[in-house]
Amino acid sequence: MRMNENFEERDEVQATVRRYEQMVASNESVFFDLADFENIIDHYTTNTQYTKALQACEAAIAQYPFSTELLIDRAQVLAMKGEYTAAATQIEAVALLDPDNPDVAVTRGIIATQRGEFSEAVAFFLSAVERAPDRDDIFFNLGLAYQSWQKYKSAAKYYKQSLRLNSDNDVAVQELLYCLEVSERLEDNLEFFRRFTDEDPYSAIAWYNLGQAYYRLADYEKAVSAFEYAILIDTKFYDAHGYLASTYVSQEKYEAAIEEFKLSYEVGQPTAEALCNIGECYEKLENWPEARRNYQHSIDINPEMDEAWFGIGIILNAQERWLEAIHFFRKATALYDESVEYWLALAAAEYQLGNVVSSVEAYDRATQVAPDNKDGWLNWSIILYEQGNFDGAIDLMRNAVEVQPSEAELYYRLCAYLLAAGRYREAYEVLENALTLDFSKHRLLFEYFPELESQRALARLIDQYRK
């Protein structure tokens, strides 16, 4: 399934998709030419909207029942939806009609990738390359297979080949950048991205891709320059405006970021994501009315924009309107249950209102979602300690250090609770572990309990580890 070649085509595809959706919504007869259906299906798969993609396949096949391309698309979409048996049945039927079609091998490779059969997937894609060596999408799928196999160096190799054939494939750029980051090879591969701008200095997409590489490396000044070049070449390059805005956010230039986010969508057609980002910038500037207005507008466009619900909660929390904040935090967690940030904010707001049970429940969920986040454990333990439940606080911190055995702060907190409970021998054993892990953090112990500075035995033990 091919990527669109330029921005004008993308605009045309968006218009076609809108027309298709309007016809479906109004139960009109859907009639498009084959190329339009291919673009509609491609749009949905690119955006991982597989149910809609399959519906579009069915509508297209009803109109063009003998199209091999559509039957292959249907098999690929079924594989992406996890319906492997149906996908395999479909592609084998196509293979009987057109056994030399490279897309048969590609689809078999996609099914194998989805099943986790990576060696087989690679073999299928390589056989497809032999038949169609100039197909960027085949090399892209090879990259995906290797990436899913956690062989990031090989994945990067094939993503690069895909981009050499089609530099407009933004998904391939994102996956390549990820693989280079994970394998800690991004800085060594900057020349790959620079080469595109050298070969075509007037390519907006080449500067955009280079900007993304600099952005990932936190080289924000060079990222800004690259994105500005892309925008200079194409003023309506909305994604470049969005990335430039994000770069300004990283530089804490929030006013400049706001202006760029406002240019990251068509005039009069703001996106929920852009408005949410604008709201966050105003939040950083502590301009609560503008922040809330943009967050609310984001929600009006997309009620499932969890970041915007959370943002309003943060504003209310900053204004000490905790009861109202809880409503928005709970909505955010309902929409996205896997955010430790949401659960920690909810727990803290509940505790401010004295809702101890609800607060503990939220901290419990936070530690389940992200057991390697120390704040959930530390804040939960404070509640137990303040209630005089020293044993409960101690047990909780012992669980925490089991999960994060190299986090010194957890040991210092456990030591403090053991001292408070009068369990000195255990406390000193834990303190020795903490001092060995990170001596410099021993001041945390006295921040928790200033009175401990007067304990000579504690001071002597700490001095033994002083370098």
Secondary structure, 3 states (H helix, E strand, C coil): CCCCCCHHHHHHHHHHHHHHHHHHHCCCCCCCCHHHHHHHHHHHHHCCCHHHHHHHHHHHHHHCCCCHHHHHHHHHHHHHCCCHHHHHHHHHHHHHHCCCCHHHHHHHHHHHHHHCCHHHHHHHHHHHHHHCCCCHHHHHHHHHHHHHCCCHHHHHHHHHHHHHHCCCCHHHHHHHHHHHHHCCCCHHHHHHHHHHHHHCCCCHHHHHHHHHHHHHCCCHHHHHHHHHHHHHHCCCCHHHHHHHHHHHHHCCCHHHHHHHHCCCCCCCCCCHHHHHHHHHHHHHCCCHHHHHHHHHHHHHHCCCCHHHHHHHHHHHHHCCCHHHHHHHHHHHHHHCCCCHHHHHHHHHHHHHCCCHHHHHHHHHHHHHHCCCCHHHHHHHHHHHHHCCCHHHHHHHHHHHHHHCCCCHHHHHHHHHHHHHCCCHHHHHHHHHHHHHHCHHHHHHHHHHCHHHHHCHHHHHHHHHCCC
